[in-house]
Amino acid sequence: MTQHVDNADTAVERIHTPGVATPPVSRRWRRPAMIVFAVAAIAYVAYKLPPYLGLDPNEAPIPTDSPAHYAVLVGHVFAGSIALLTAVLQLWPWLRRKHPAVHRFTGRVYLVAGALPAAVLAVSAYPQVPGAGRVAVVVAGTLWSVTAVLGWIAARRKRYAEHRRWMVYSFAIMWGYGVWVFVFANAFYYVVGLDEATSMEAARWGGWISNLVIAHWWMERTAGRTIIGTPRRSRKRRETVESAPDVR
Ligand code: HEM
């Protein structure tokens, strides 16, 4: 059985599931994937953040009905931008390997200045958020912050495999809500031709749930098994590992 508590270096390369072999994650796609993540995050923030930098409610693309609502929105956008950009750094294997102290620091920034305040402010905006998909906002915001906290707790306990899993879930929810809602809502409305309320409802649920399912599938697959079984290439190795003595 693989050890449940692993060291940081091993955890960078492998994702552990008790009793299951853990093949190294393919490196071929890493660089292009990182570039896509970085470019998308920077482009999204560069497009969304500027109207809020002047702290002028009249410049906000979405209407606010009170100074308090505007303050919540600005706080959410600032913290969301920090979360999106620091998440790119957290996913960067080179940074984790070569500069673990920087990874730890930006991880704390992601949690304390990004995910937690952005999620709390998004959920607290519930009374002001227009009707369609409001419940999805509360569910996504809650899960976004809870997964980030669980990831941080796991890291503190040196349970790096769990840490990685929770953080990937947290990033997936954030991307799914923060970025895909914007893309999905426009696609449903302008391309598919759904009405505005249905587009928003579908995007607010579908964006983060689909991302979370993909993230979970990917975590399971790279842990040596898929949600529907064990990939052929890792089956033999898994049998070998499972028949080996328990080293815990
Ligand atoms: C689970 C994650 C998220 C949830 C639940 C969420 C929720 C919300 C909600 C409810 C609003 C509307 C607030 C209102 O009407 O007063 C909003 C607006 C906004 N959010 Fe998020 N958000 C999330 C993540 C992010 C992230 C990561 C960013 C990154 C920058 C972001 C950027 C924005 C922006 C820019 C707006 C203002 C709308 C606009 O200018 O187009 N959000 N968000």
py3Dmol code that shows the C-alpha trace and the ligand (Angstrom):
import py3Dmol

protein = """\
ATOM      1  CA  MET A   1       0.000   0.000   0.000  1.00  0.00           C
ATOM      2  CA  THR A   2       1.328   3.476  -0.791  1.00  0.00           C
ATOM      3  CA  GLN A   3       2.052   5.623   2.210  1.00  0.00           C
ATOM      4  CA  HIS A   4      -0.732   8.026   3.003  1.00  0.00           C
ATOM      5  CA  VAL A   5       1.510  10.742   4.405  1.00  0.00           C
ATOM      6  CA  ASP A   6       4.092  11.561   1.749  1.00  0.00           C
ATOM      7  CA  ASN A   7       6.846  14.100   1.399  1.00  0.00           C
ATOM      8  CA  ALA A   8       6.507  17.313  -0.578  1.00  0.00           C
ATOM      9  CA  ASP A   9       8.792  16.302  -3.449  1.00  0.00           C
ATOM     10  CA  THR A  10       6.954  13.048  -4.053  1.00  0.00           C
ATOM     11  CA  ALA A  11       3.608  14.765  -3.838  1.00  0.00           C
ATOM     12  CA  VAL A  12       4.635  17.224  -6.544  1.00  0.00           C
ATOM     13  CA  GLU A  13       5.094  14.385  -9.002  1.00  0.00           C
ATOM     14  CA  ARG A  14       2.440  11.903  -7.892  1.00  0.00           C
ATOM     15  CA  ILE A  15      -1.045  11.811  -6.551  1.00  0.00           C
ATOM     16  CA  HIS A  16      -1.552   9.116  -3.939  1.00  0.00           C
ATOM     17  CA  THR A  17      -4.623   7.077  -3.244  1.00  0.00           C
ATOM     18  CA  PRO A  18      -4.307   4.408  -0.553  1.00  0.00           C
ATOM     19  CA  GLY A  19      -3.959   0.967  -2.109  1.00  0.00           C
ATOM     20  CA  VAL A  20      -3.561   2.255  -5.645  1.00  0.00           C
ATOM     21  CA  ALA A  21      -0.414   2.647  -7.709  1.00  0.00           C
ATOM     22  CA  THR A  22       0.379   6.225  -8.644  1.00  0.00           C
ATOM     23  CA  PRO A  23       1.912   6.623 -12.115  1.00  0.00           C
ATOM     24  CA  PRO A  24       3.866   9.853 -12.659  1.00  0.00           C
ATOM     25  CA  VAL A  25       1.781  12.606 -14.164  1.00  0.00           C
ATOM     26  CA  SER A  26       2.664  13.149 -17.847  1.00  0.00           C
ATOM     27  CA  ARG A  27       4.964  16.140 -18.292  1.00  0.00           C
ATOM     28  CA  ARG A  28       4.345  16.638 -22.011  1.00  0.00           C
ATOM     29  CA  TRP A  29       1.248  18.777 -21.564  1.00  0.00           C
ATOM     30  CA  ARG A  30       2.446  20.704 -18.542  1.00  0.00           C
ATOM     31  CA  ARG A  31       4.104  23.667 -20.232  1.00  0.00           C
ATOM     32  CA  PRO A  32       1.302  24.351 -22.752  1.00  0.00           C
ATOM     33  CA  ALA A  33      -1.332  23.875 -20.022  1.00  0.00           C
ATOM     34  CA  MET A  34       0.459  26.316 -17.733  1.00  0.00           C
ATOM     35  CA  ILE A  35       0.713  28.866 -20.553  1.00  0.00           C
ATOM     36  CA  VAL A  36      -3.007  28.511 -21.325  1.00  0.00           C
ATOM     37  CA  PHE A  37      -3.921  28.923 -17.622  1.00  0.00           C
ATOM     38  CA  ALA A  38      -1.647  31.942 -17.196  1.00  0.00           C
ATOM     39  CA  VAL A  39      -2.796  33.700 -20.366  1.00  0.00           C
ATOM     40  CA  ALA A  40      -6.482  33.046 -19.610  1.00  0.00           C
ATOM     41  CA  ALA A  41      -6.185  34.260 -15.998  1.00  0.00           C
ATOM     42  CA  ILE A  42      -4.259  37.411 -16.936  1.00  0.00           C
ATOM     43  CA  ALA A  43      -6.633  38.175 -19.836  1.00  0.00           C
ATOM     44  CA  TYR A  44      -9.708  37.711 -17.623  1.00  0.00           C
ATOM     45  CA  VAL A  45      -8.355  39.943 -14.867  1.00  0.00           C
ATOM     46  CA  ALA A  46      -7.096  42.542 -17.380  1.00  0.00           C
ATOM     47  CA  TYR A  47     -10.595  42.662 -18.881  1.00  0.00           C
ATOM     48  CA  LYS A  48     -12.647  42.569 -15.658  1.00  0.00           C
ATOM     49  CA  LEU A  49     -10.616  44.509 -13.099  1.00  0.00           C
ATOM     50  CA  PRO A  50     -10.035  47.981 -14.693  1.00  0.00           C
ATOM     51  CA  PRO A  51     -13.641  49.282 -14.322  1.00  0.00           C
ATOM     52  CA  TYR A  52     -13.302  48.769 -10.545  1.00  0.00           C
ATOM     53  CA  LEU A  53      -9.864  50.354 -10.067  1.00  0.00           C
ATOM     54  CA  GLY A  54     -11.264  53.902  -9.991  1.00  0.00           C
ATOM     55  CA  LEU A  55     -13.672  52.938  -7.168  1.00  0.00           C
ATOM     56  CA  ASP A  56     -16.441  54.744  -9.053  1.00  0.00           C
ATOM     57  CA  PRO A  57     -19.847  52.970  -8.827  1.00  0.00           C
ATOM     58  CA  ASN A  58     -20.884  54.558 -12.131  1.00  0.00           C
ATOM     59  CA  GLU A  59     -18.114  52.675 -13.929  1.00  0.00           C
ATOM     60  CA  ALA A  60     -19.178  49.250 -12.617  1.00  0.00           C
ATOM     61  CA  PRO A  61     -20.493  47.076 -15.467  1.00  0.00           C
ATOM     62  CA  ILE A  62     -23.187  45.689 -13.195  1.00  0.00           C
ATOM     63  CA  PRO A  63     -25.519  48.094 -11.380  1.00  0.00           C
ATOM     64  CA  THR A  64     -25.299  48.373  -7.582  1.00  0.00           C
ATOM     65  CA  ASP A  65     -28.116  49.689  -5.428  1.00  0.00           C
ATOM     66  CA  SER A  66     -26.142  51.026  -2.430  1.00  0.00           C
ATOM     67  CA  PRO A  67     -22.582  51.975  -1.383  1.00  0.00           C
ATOM     68  CA  ALA A  68     -22.458  48.775   0.706  1.00  0.00           C
ATOM     69  CA  HIS A  69     -23.352  46.635  -2.301  1.00  0.00           C
ATOM     70  CA  TYR A  70     -20.686  48.406  -4.359  1.00  0.00           C
ATOM     71  CA  ALA A  71     -18.089  47.844  -1.596  1.00  0.00           C
ATOM     72  CA  VAL A  72     -18.951  44.128  -1.491  1.00  0.00           C
ATOM     73  CA  LEU A  73     -18.647  43.908  -5.271  1.00  0.00           C
ATOM     74  CA  VAL A  74     -15.299  45.753  -5.403  1.00  0.00           C
ATOM     75  CA  GLY A  75     -13.916  43.626  -2.560  1.00  0.00           C
ATOM     76  CA  HIS A  76     -15.054  40.491  -4.339  1.00  0.00           C
ATOM     77  CA  VAL A  77     -13.502  41.512  -7.668  1.00  0.00           C
ATOM     78  CA  PHE A  78     -10.155  42.485  -6.064  1.00  0.00           C
ATOM     79  CA  ALA A  79      -9.949  39.299  -3.987  1.00  0.00           C
ATOM     80  CA  GLY A  80     -11.164  37.167  -6.934  1.00  0.00           C
ATOM     81  CA  SER A  81      -8.387  38.627  -9.101  1.00  0.00           C
ATOM     82  CA  ILE A  82      -5.789  37.790  -6.440  1.00  0.00           C
ATOM     83  CA  ALA A  83      -7.154  34.238  -6.177  1.00  0.00           C
ATOM     84  CA  LEU A  84      -7.150  33.690  -9.938  1.00  0.00           C
ATOM     85  CA  LEU A  85      -3.576  34.938 -10.398  1.00  0.00           C
ATOM     86  CA  THR A  86      -2.077  33.197  -7.355  1.00  0.00           C
ATOM     87  CA  ALA A  87      -3.760  29.925  -8.388  1.00  0.00           C
ATOM     88  CA  VAL A  88      -1.706  29.971 -11.588  1.00  0.00           C
ATOM     89  CA  LEU A  89       1.463  30.224  -9.507  1.00  0.00           C
ATOM     90  CA  GLN A  90       0.278  27.385  -7.245  1.00  0.00           C
ATOM     91  CA  LEU A  91      -0.224  25.081 -10.226  1.00  0.00           C
ATOM     92  CA  TRP A  92       3.255  25.751 -11.644  1.00  0.00           C
ATOM     93  CA  PRO A  93       5.332  22.579 -11.003  1.00  0.00           C
ATOM     94  CA  TRP A  94       8.676  24.389 -11.433  1.00  0.00           C
ATOM     95  CA  LEU A  95       7.817  26.887  -8.703  1.00  0.00           C
ATOM     96  CA  ARG A  96       6.692  24.150  -6.312  1.00  0.00           C
ATOM     97  CA  ARG A  97       9.863  22.168  -6.898  1.00  0.00           C
ATOM     98  CA  LYS A  98      12.444  24.947  -6.931  1.00  0.00           C
ATOM     99  CA  HIS A  99      10.905  27.453  -4.551  1.00  0.00           C
ATOM    100  CA  PRO A 100       8.645  25.685  -2.055  1.00  0.00           C
ATOM    101  CA  ALA A 101       8.781  28.691   0.286  1.00  0.00           C
ATOM    102  CA  VAL A 102       7.305  30.891  -2.457  1.00  0.00           C
ATOM    103  CA  HIS A 103       4.634  28.232  -3.083  1.00  0.00           C
ATOM    104  CA  ARG A 104       3.729  28.288   0.615  1.00  0.00           C
ATOM    105  CA  PHE A 105       3.606  32.090   0.692  1.00  0.00           C
ATOM    106  CA  THR A 106       1.458  32.474  -2.436  1.00  0.00           C
ATOM    107  CA  GLY A 107      -0.724  29.643  -1.153  1.00  0.00           C
ATOM    108  CA  ARG A 108      -1.470  31.660   1.981  1.00  0.00           C
ATOM    109  CA  VAL A 109      -2.141  34.729  -0.155  1.00  0.00           C
ATOM    110  CA  TYR A 110      -4.549  32.623  -2.269  1.00  0.00           C
ATOM    111  CA  LEU A 111      -6.403  31.539   0.861  1.00  0.00           C
ATOM    112  CA  VAL A 112      -6.383  34.667   3.039  1.00  0.00           C
ATOM    113  CA  ALA A 113      -6.461  37.491   0.466  1.00  0.00           C
ATOM    114  CA  GLY A 114      -8.120  35.614  -2.394  1.00  0.00           C
ATOM    115  CA  ALA A 115     -10.464  32.658  -2.027  1.00  0.00           C
ATOM    116  CA  LEU A 116     -11.807  33.277   1.501  1.00  0.00           C
ATOM    117  CA  PRO A 117     -12.716  36.983   1.196  1.00  0.00           C
ATOM    118  CA  ALA A 118     -13.893  36.624  -2.420  1.00  0.00           C
ATOM    119  CA  ALA A 119     -16.156  33.699  -1.525  1.00  0.00           C
ATOM    120  CA  VAL A 120     -17.517  35.290   1.657  1.00  0.00           C
ATOM    121  CA  LEU A 121     -18.285  38.521  -0.214  1.00  0.00           C
ATOM    122  CA  ALA A 122     -19.913  36.630  -3.110  1.00  0.00           C
ATOM    123  CA  VAL A 123     -22.145  34.727  -0.698  1.00  0.00           C
ATOM    124  CA  SER A 124     -22.955  37.886   1.271  1.00  0.00           C
ATOM    125  CA  ALA A 125     -24.089  39.541  -1.981  1.00  0.00           C
ATOM    126  CA  TYR A 126     -26.899  36.955  -2.122  1.00  0.00           C
ATOM    127  CA  PRO A 127     -29.725  39.447  -1.368  1.00  0.00           C
ATOM    128  CA  GLN A 128     -28.570  41.701  -4.221  1.00  0.00           C
ATOM    129  CA  VAL A 129     -27.752  39.058  -6.822  1.00  0.00           C
ATOM    130  CA  PRO A 130     -30.384  38.960  -9.577  1.00  0.00           C
ATOM    131  CA  GLY A 131     -32.740  35.932  -9.452  1.00  0.00           C
ATOM    132  CA  ALA A 132     -31.507  33.252 -11.833  1.00  0.00           C
ATOM    133  CA  GLY A 133     -28.899  30.917 -10.376  1.00  0.00           C
ATOM    134  CA  ARG A 134     -28.665  32.636  -6.981  1.00  0.00           C
ATOM    135  CA  VAL A 135     -28.545  29.342  -5.107  1.00  0.00           C
ATOM    136  CA  ALA A 136     -25.633  28.249  -7.310  1.00  0.00           C
ATOM    137  CA  VAL A 137     -23.712  31.319  -6.136  1.00  0.00           C
ATOM    138  CA  VAL A 138     -24.120  30.309  -2.500  1.00  0.00           C
ATOM    139  CA  VAL A 139     -23.222  26.665  -3.129  1.00  0.00           C
ATOM    140  CA  ALA A 140     -20.211  27.490  -5.332  1.00  0.00           C
ATOM    141  CA  GLY A 141     -18.937  30.203  -2.996  1.00  0.00           C
ATOM    142  CA  THR A 142     -19.229  27.928   0.041  1.00  0.00           C
ATOM    143  CA  LEU A 143     -17.521  24.983  -1.650  1.00  0.00           C
ATOM    144  CA  TRP A 144     -14.803  27.243  -3.075  1.00  0.00           C
ATOM    145  CA  SER A 145     -13.797  28.461   0.388  1.00  0.00           C
ATOM    146  CA  VAL A 146     -14.321  25.132   2.195  1.00  0.00           C
ATOM    147  CA  THR A 147     -12.115  23.222  -0.275  1.00  0.00           C
ATOM    148  CA  ALA A 148      -9.398  25.904   0.047  1.00  0.00           C
ATOM    149  CA  VAL A 149      -9.464  25.643   3.857  1.00  0.00           C
ATOM    150  CA  LEU A 150      -9.397  21.817   3.745  1.00  0.00           C
ATOM    151  CA  GLY A 151      -6.428  22.029   1.356  1.00  0.00           C
ATOM    152  CA  TRP A 152      -4.605  24.336   3.731  1.00  0.00           C
ATOM    153  CA  ILE A 153      -5.321  22.063   6.731  1.00  0.00           C
ATOM    154  CA  ALA A 154      -4.046  19.035   4.797  1.00  0.00           C
ATOM    155  CA  ALA A 155      -0.818  20.902   3.922  1.00  0.00           C
ATOM    156  CA  ARG A 156      -0.314  21.854   7.587  1.00  0.00           C
ATOM    157  CA  ARG A 157      -0.607  18.152   8.453  1.00  0.00           C
ATOM    158  CA  LYS A 158       1.857  17.296   5.670  1.00  0.00           C
ATOM    159  CA  ARG A 159      -0.783  15.253   3.887  1.00  0.00           C
ATOM    160  CA  TYR A 160       0.311  16.527   0.505  1.00  0.00           C
ATOM    161  CA  ALA A 161      -1.783  14.208  -1.638  1.00  0.00           C
ATOM    162  CA  GLU A 162      -4.942  15.386   0.114  1.00  0.00           C
ATOM    163  CA  HIS A 163      -3.673  18.950  -0.019  1.00  0.00           C
ATOM    164  CA  ARG A 164      -3.272  18.729  -3.779  1.00  0.00           C
ATOM    165  CA  ARG A 165      -6.675  17.147  -4.262  1.00  0.00           C
ATOM    166  CA  TRP A 166      -8.538  19.794  -2.237  1.00  0.00           C
ATOM    167  CA  MET A 167      -6.648  22.627  -3.903  1.00  0.00           C
ATOM    168  CA  VAL A 168      -7.374  21.292  -7.382  1.00  0.00           C
ATOM    169  CA  TYR A 169     -11.069  21.143  -6.418  1.00  0.00           C
ATOM    170  CA  SER A 170     -10.883  24.700  -5.090  1.00  0.00           C
ATOM    171  CA  PHE A 171      -9.225  25.980  -8.288  1.00  0.00           C
ATOM    172  CA  ALA A 172     -11.740  24.065 -10.419  1.00  0.00           C
ATOM    173  CA  ILE A 173     -14.718  25.664  -8.650  1.00  0.00           C
ATOM    174  CA  MET A 174     -13.130  29.109  -8.876  1.00  0.00           C
ATOM    175  CA  TRP A 175     -12.387  28.756 -12.594  1.00  0.00           C
ATOM    176  CA  GLY A 176     -15.744  27.147 -13.216  1.00  0.00           C
ATOM    177  CA  TYR A 177     -17.639  29.952 -11.570  1.00  0.00           C
ATOM    178  CA  GLY A 178     -15.386  32.955 -12.100  1.00  0.00           C
ATOM    179  CA  VAL A 179     -14.473  32.352 -15.739  1.00  0.00           C
ATOM    180  CA  TRP A 180     -16.761  29.718 -17.267  1.00  0.00           C
ATOM    181  CA  VAL A 181     -19.969  31.380 -16.071  1.00  0.00           C
ATOM    182  CA  PHE A 182     -19.005  34.410 -18.124  1.00  0.00           C
ATOM    183  CA  VAL A 183     -18.237  32.249 -21.202  1.00  0.00           C
ATOM    184  CA  PHE A 184     -21.175  29.827 -20.754  1.00  0.00           C
ATOM    185  CA  ALA A 185     -23.775  32.554 -20.139  1.00  0.00           C
ATOM    186  CA  ASN A 186     -22.788  34.386 -23.331  1.00  0.00           C
ATOM    187  CA  ALA A 187     -22.661  31.137 -25.324  1.00  0.00           C
ATOM    188  CA  PHE A 188     -26.093  29.984 -24.060  1.00  0.00           C
ATOM    189  CA  TYR A 189     -27.620  33.390 -24.753  1.00  0.00           C
ATOM    190  CA  TYR A 190     -25.998  34.456 -28.038  1.00  0.00           C
ATOM    191  CA  VAL A 191     -25.114  31.102 -29.650  1.00  0.00           C
ATOM    192  CA  VAL A 192     -27.727  28.629 -28.338  1.00  0.00           C
ATOM    193  CA  GLY A 193     -30.459  31.279 -28.172  1.00  0.00           C
ATOM    194  CA  LEU A 194     -31.754  30.556 -24.660  1.00  0.00           C
ATOM    195  CA  ASP A 195     -33.511  33.377 -22.801  1.00  0.00           C
ATOM    196  CA  GLU A 196     -31.480  35.460 -20.337  1.00  0.00           C
ATOM    197  CA  ALA A 197     -32.725  33.839 -17.112  1.00  0.00           C
ATOM    198  CA  THR A 198     -32.240  30.270 -18.377  1.00  0.00           C
ATOM    199  CA  SER A 199     -28.772  31.127 -19.729  1.00  0.00           C
ATOM    200  CA  MET A 200     -27.723  32.551 -16.381  1.00  0.00           C
ATOM    201  CA  GLU A 201     -29.209  29.690 -14.347  1.00  0.00           C
ATOM    202  CA  ALA A 202     -27.537  27.083 -16.567  1.00  0.00           C
ATOM    203  CA  ALA A 203     -24.199  28.913 -16.586  1.00  0.00           C
ATOM    204  CA  ARG A 204     -24.119  29.506 -12.816  1.00  0.00           C
ATOM    205  CA  TRP A 205     -24.622  25.793 -12.143  1.00  0.00           C
ATOM    206  CA  GLY A 206     -23.020  24.222 -15.207  1.00  0.00           C
ATOM    207  CA  GLY A 207     -19.777  26.221 -15.202  1.00  0.00           C
ATOM    208  CA  TRP A 208     -18.360  25.092 -11.887  1.00  0.00           C
ATOM    209  CA  ILE A 209     -20.022  21.659 -11.692  1.00  0.00           C
ATOM    210  CA  SER A 210     -18.631  20.570 -15.066  1.00  0.00           C
ATOM    211  CA  ASN A 211     -15.202  21.862 -14.080  1.00  0.00           C
ATOM    212  CA  LEU A 212     -15.364  20.027 -10.769  1.00  0.00           C
ATOM    213  CA  VAL A 213     -16.357  16.758 -12.464  1.00  0.00           C
ATOM    214  CA  ILE A 214     -13.453  17.101 -14.917  1.00  0.00           C
ATOM    215  CA  ALA A 215     -11.063  17.892 -12.061  1.00  0.00           C
ATOM    216  CA  HIS A 216     -12.274  14.847 -10.109  1.00  0.00           C
ATOM    217  CA  TRP A 217     -12.002  12.607 -13.159  1.00  0.00           C
ATOM    218  CA  TRP A 218      -8.471  13.852 -13.754  1.00  0.00           C
ATOM    219  CA  MET A 219      -7.440  13.328 -10.130  1.00  0.00           C
ATOM    220  CA  GLU A 220      -8.795   9.782 -10.146  1.00  0.00           C
ATOM    221  CA  ARG A 221      -7.211   8.991 -13.479  1.00  0.00           C
ATOM    222  CA  THR A 222      -3.800  10.241 -12.468  1.00  0.00           C
ATOM    223  CA  ALA A 223      -4.103   8.391  -9.165  1.00  0.00           C
ATOM    224  CA  GLY A 224      -4.078   5.134 -11.150  1.00  0.00           C
ATOM    225  CA  ARG A 225      -7.768   4.535 -11.638  1.00  0.00           C
ATOM    226  CA  THR A 226     -10.713   6.148 -13.329  1.00  0.00           C
ATOM    227  CA  ILE A 227     -14.229   6.532 -11.970  1.00  0.00           C
ATOM    228  CA  ILE A 228     -15.213   3.579 -14.157  1.00  0.00           C
ATOM    229  CA  GLY A 229     -12.243   1.315 -13.487  1.00  0.00           C
ATOM    230  CA  THR A 230      -8.498   0.969 -13.631  1.00  0.00           C
ATOM    231  CA  PRO A 231      -6.587   1.985 -16.789  1.00  0.00           C
ATOM    232  CA  ARG A 232      -4.903  -0.973 -18.409  1.00  0.00           C
ATOM    233  CA  ARG A 233      -1.441   0.554 -18.225  1.00  0.00           C
ATOM    234  CA  SER A 234      -1.503   0.851 -14.443  1.00  0.00           C
ATOM    235  CA  ARG A 235      -3.342  -2.400 -13.635  1.00  0.00           C
ATOM    236  CA  LYS A 236      -0.231  -4.533 -13.538  1.00  0.00           C
ATOM    237  CA  ARG A 237       1.602  -2.028 -11.377  1.00  0.00           C
ATOM    238  CA  ARG A 238      -1.376  -1.776  -9.054  1.00  0.00           C
ATOM    239  CA  GLU A 239      -1.437  -5.531  -8.574  1.00  0.00           C
ATOM    240  CA  THR A 240       2.270  -5.442  -7.776  1.00  0.00           C
ATOM    241  CA  VAL A 241       1.824  -2.670  -5.245  1.00  0.00           C
ATOM    242  CA  GLU A 242      -1.208  -4.248  -3.608  1.00  0.00           C
ATOM    243  CA  SER A 243       0.564  -7.580  -3.168  1.00  0.00           C
ATOM    244  CA  ALA A 244       3.582  -5.841  -1.603  1.00  0.00           C
ATOM    245  CA  PRO A 245       3.866  -5.731   2.211  1.00  0.00           C
ATOM    246  CA  ASP A 246       2.280  -2.753   3.954  1.00  0.00           C
ATOM    247  CA  VAL A 247       5.109  -0.337   4.696  1.00  0.00           C
ATOM    248  CA  ARG A 248       3.145   2.063   6.886  1.00  0.00           C
TER     249      ARG A 248
END
"""
ligand_1 = """\
43
HEM
C -17.020 30.381 -6.732
C -16.494 31.506 -7.187
C -17.255 32.783 -7.417
C -18.534 33.112 -7.095
C -19.590 32.270 -6.400
C -18.751 34.457 -7.571
C -19.931 35.155 -7.438
C -20.179 36.398 -7.963
C -21.395 37.118 -7.855
C -22.645 36.633 -7.112
C -21.266 38.300 -8.495
C -22.323 39.385 -8.644
C -22.289 40.259 -7.403
C -23.402 41.261 -7.393
O -24.272 41.243 -8.254
O -23.386 42.089 -6.500
C -19.942 38.316 -9.032
C -19.430 39.340 -9.776
C -18.138 39.386 -10.238
N -17.139 38.459 -10.022
Fe -17.360 36.723 -9.068
N -17.604 34.910 -8.161
C -16.654 33.925 -8.086
C -15.352 33.985 -8.509
C -14.788 35.063 -9.142
C -13.416 35.139 -9.547
C -12.348 34.070 -9.340
C -13.245 36.327 -10.142
C -11.942 36.788 -10.714
C -11.631 38.007 -11.037
C -14.536 37.018 -10.129
C -14.790 38.252 -10.668
C -16.018 38.882 -10.666
C -16.282 40.131 -11.332
C -15.306 40.934 -12.169
C -17.618 40.450 -11.050
C -18.407 41.685 -11.489
C -19.172 41.384 -12.733
C -18.578 42.052 -13.919
O -17.950 43.104 -13.780
O -18.750 41.477 -15.002
N -15.439 36.216 -9.504
N -19.298 37.159 -8.714
"""
view = py3Dmol.view(width=600, height=400)
view.addModel(protein, "pdb")
view.setStyle({"model": 0}, {"cartoon": {"style": "trace"}})
view.addModel(ligand_1, "xyz")
view.setStyle({"model": 1}, {"stick": {}})
view.zoomTo()
view.show()
